[in-house]
Amino acid sequence: MTMQSSAQHEEFYEALVRKDPGYEGVFFVGVRTTGIFCRPTCTARKPKRENVNFYRTIQEALQNGYRPCKVCQPLQPAGTVPEAYDHLITELNTDPMLKLRDGDLRARGLDPATVRRWFLKHYQMTFHTYQRLMRINKAFGSIRYGDAVTQSAFENGFESLGHFQEVFKKAFGVAPSKTRNQQVITYNRILTPLGPMLAGVTDEGVCLLEFVDRRMLPTQIQRIQKLLNATALPGDHPLLKQLADELSDYFAGKRQSFAVPLALPGTVFQQQVWQALQTIPYGTVRSYQEQAQVLGQPEAVRAVAKANGDNRLAIIVPCHRVIGKDGKLTGYGGGLWRKQWLLDHERKKL
């Protein structure tokens, strides 16, 4: 089904021209002159306005006779990790002690400069920094559970105790011997049909789940580190696997609630609001006013809205199910288009 209004057609065409990542998941574009369909961020040559149709889903584009573009690969989830880089990350998750140098990358057929740029774009750090922090994450676990600092340093691939202490202090802000009361937030990306999300977990539960393009994400990471007396480091964790599996089921329409444990530090009022959010049934909505009434504080509408905005667990704590009193969509950090998509997705699966 093509878009219904000329205004929306124009909006989507301008987003296509800009290659705007904010429209990933909102539309796919079919190009009549080539017979292919693309995602909004496709780097192929820009088609003329009169030669495009816009579709809500991949299925609609395929049903209208378009085949997927080989450049932007719209059948893959937005943000998919290239296979070669996925292998690198898997290697490091399996053995964090690996130290892959530029020569090792070249032996795998990879250009070190290209790898560096990709990790800077997607992880805000170079590949070599990513490796070091993976080793620091593992070393922290060893120290926390009783290993000596020196033993942990050499067992995790650091060639000198001084270098280990320097890197460790840069990550945690204190020397290794002073971190026994701290914990790590292990984070990684999880791909979804709406774009990649950044997930963070402690041993107690999931403490962060946000779309990576949310402007508040750096602030949320700082807040959660402070609240949990923790340092966020890349790595792998069983709870990240459980979360990824449950999100996959949710987007496939096979799951309406989540079983993964949560870690939700906050004020008493914030926790009450977040708990109330989790009582909104799948596929339904409440207004902010109704949320305040559920809490027994009908005058606290603005405070409820603010606590909703402070929610750090998108989808799992379903703040997308709260709308304005007039029925309009308001206030969603991941973007109103994602809020609409999630509501439509849940209603279709009831």
N, C-alpha and C positions, 0 to 999 in steps of 0.2 A: 504494500500500500504506500503510494507516494505521499509526501507531505500535503496537507490540505489547503494551506494558505500561501499566497505569494509572499507575504511578509516573512513567514517562517522559511520559505525557500530561499529568500534573500539572506536571512540570518545564517542559514547553514552554508550557503555558498561562500559568504564572507569568512566563515570559520574555516572552510576548506582552503581558501586562498591563504589564510594566515597559518594553516597547518596547526590549528589550535588544539593542544592536547586536552583542554577542558571539555571537548565534545566527544572524546573517546567513549564509546558505549551509547551515545545519544543517537547517532545516525551512521549509516553506511551510504556511500554514494555510488550509483551506477552510471557508467559513462557509455552513452548510446553508441558513440563512434567506434569504440573498441570492444564493447560487450563484456567489460570487466567491472567488478565493483571493488571499492577500496574503503579503508578506514579514513577518518578525517585528517590524519597526520601523514598521509602518503606523500612520499618525496617525488613521485612521478610527475610528469609535466601537467600543468594546470589545464583542465578542460574548460571549454567555453560554457558560460552560464546556461545557454539553451540546449546543451548536450548532456545535461545531468538530471538524474532522478534521485531522490533521497528516500531511504528505507529505514525503518526502525530496527529491523533485525536482519541477521544473516539469512535466515530462512526466507524472508520476503524477497531479498535480492536474488537468491537462488531460484525461487519460484517464478521470478520475472525474467529468467533466462540469462542472468549474468554469471560469469565465472570469477573466482577469486583472483585478485591481483597477486603476481609473484613478487612484487617489490615490497608491499606492506603486509602481506600475508594476513588478511582479515579473519581467517579461520582460527588463528592463534590468539590466545588471550592477550589483551593489551599489556605491554611491558615484558613480554616473554624474553627470557634470558637466551642469548645465542648459544647453540649447542656446545661450542668449544669452551665458552666461559662457564657454562653450567657444569661441564666436566671439571674445570679448575676448582669451582666452589665445592663440588662433591668430594674431590680429592682432599681439600683442606678440612672439610667437615669430618671426613673419615680419619684423617691423620693430621691434626693441627700442628704437629712438629715439622711438617714439610717446610722446606725453605726453597722455593722456586725462584731462581734468578733469571735475568734476561735471557741467558743462554738456554735455560730449560724451556722458556716460553718459545724461543725460536725452534728448538728441537720438536716442539709440538705443532709447528707450523703457524705460530702466532707472532704478530709484531708487537714488541713490548710497548711501544708508544701508543698503539691503538688500544691495547689492554688497559694501559694507564688512563686514557681518556674515558673509556667505558666505565671503569670503576669510579672515577671522579664524578661522572654524570649520575650514576645510579646509587653510589654509596657515599659520595662526598669525601672520598679518600682514595689514594693510589692503591694499586694492587699489593705493593710491598707493605704499605701501612696496614692494609686489611689482613695480610698474613701475620704481621707482628701482633696485632690485636687479638687474633684468633689464639695465638700462643699465650698471650697474656691472660686471656680468659681461662684457658686450661690451667695455667700456672696458679692463678688466683684460687681455683678450686682445690688445688693441691695444698696450698698454704692454709686455706681456710679449714681444711680437714686434717691439719697437723704436720704436714711436711715442712722441713726446714727451708728457709729462703734460698740458701745456696743450692740445695738439692733440687728444688723446684726450678731454679734458673737453668741449670745445666740439663735437666731432664726434658725441658721444653725448648731446647735448641738455641739457647743464648750462649754465645762463646765467652762472655765474661760477666762476672757478677755486677760490675759497675754499669755495663750497658743495660742489663736486665733491670737494675734498680732505677736507672734513668727513665727507661721506657715505661716501667710500671708506675712510677711517680707521676709521669706526664698523664697517664690514663686515669689514675685514681686520685691524684692530688696529694697523696701521702706515701710514705715509704712502705714496702711490702709488709714489714713486721707490724704495722699499725692498722692493718685492714681486716683483722679477724672478725670485727663486728660489722663489717660492711658486706654487701652482697652484690651480685652481678645481675643486671637485666640483659639477658641474651636476646638479641634482635636479629631479624632477617626479613626479607621481602616475601610476601605471599601474593601470587598473581590471581586476579579476579577478572570477570568480564567487564568491570567498571574501572579497570586500571590497577596497577600494583598498590598494595598496602604494606605499611611497615608494622610488623608485629613484635612486641616485646614481652618476655616472660621471665618470671623468677621461678624458684623451685615451688613456690606456693600457688602460682597461677598466672593467668594472662593479665598484664597491667597496662598494655598499650596496643591499640589497633586503630590505625588511621590511614587514610589515603595519602600517598607520598606527596601529592601536590597541594595538600592543605597548608595554608600559610601559617597556621598556628602550630604546626608540627614541631618545629624546633623548641618553641616555648613549652609545649606539652612534655617533650623529652626532658627538658631541664627541671620541670616541676616534679615529674615522677622520680627522677634521680634524687632530688632533695627529699621528697616525702618518704622514700624507701631507704635513704642513706645508701644509695647504690650507684654503680657506674654502668653505663650502657656500652656493651661490646658486641661485635658481630659473632655469630656462632650458631651451633645447632643444639636443639633441646627436644626431648620427647614431647613436651607440651606444644612446641611449635608445629610438630608433625600432627598432633591431634587437632590443633586449631585449623591447620590447612585442610585436613580431611573433612572437618565439620563445615567449614566455609564452602568447600567444593560441593558437599551435599546440599547446603542451603541454596546455592546458586542453581543447582540442578533440580530444585523443587522437591528434594527428598527429605529435608529437615526443616522443622518449624521452631525448634528450640535448641539451645546449646548445652552440652554436658561438660565442656572443658572448665576446670576451676578458674576462678577469677581472683585477682588481687586488686582491690579498689580502695586505696587510701584516700581520705578526704575528710571534710568536716562531717559532723553528725547530720546536718541538713543535706549536704550533697549526697551522702550515702542513702538517706531516705528517698531523695528524688530519684537516684539511680535504681534503687530497689523498686520504686513505683513504676519506672519505665519498663522493667522486666515483667510486670504484671499485665501490660497491654497485650491483648491476644494478637497472634499472628494474623495479618491481613486486615486489621482494624486500626482506627486512629482515635486519638483523644485531643482535645484542645488544651492549651496551657491552663486555661481556667479549670477545666475538669481535672487536670493533674493536681492543681492546688487544692481542689476539693477532696480528692482522694487522700491527700496528705493531712486533711483536717485544717488547712490554712488557706481558706478561700481568698484572702487578701494578699497572698504572697505570689501572685502571678509573675511579677518581674523577677523575683528571686528564683522561682522555679525555672523560668526561661534561662536565667544565667547559669544555674546548675546544669541544665540540659547542655548548654554550650560548653561547659567544662568537662563533659563526659569524654573520657579518653578511649572508650571501647565502642567504636562504630559498629553497627549491625548487631553485635552481641547484646549490648545494652541499647535497645532500639529507640533512640531519640528521633529517628526518622519517622516514627509513628505519631509524633506530636505535631499538630498543625494549628493555624490561627483560629480564633473563635468564628471568623467568617468563612472558614473552610479553605482558605488559601494557604499555600505552602510558605513557610517562613523559617528563617534561621537554621540552616544546616551547613556545618563547616566543610563538608565534602562537596558542596554545591547543590543548588536546588534541583538541577537536572538529575543528580544521583538520587536525591530524596524521592523524586517522582518515579524514577525507574524502580527503586526498591518497593515502593507502595504498589505500583502496577504489577511487579513480579509476584508479590505476596497475594494480591487479589486474584491473579490468574490461577494460582496454585491451590486455592481453597476448593 
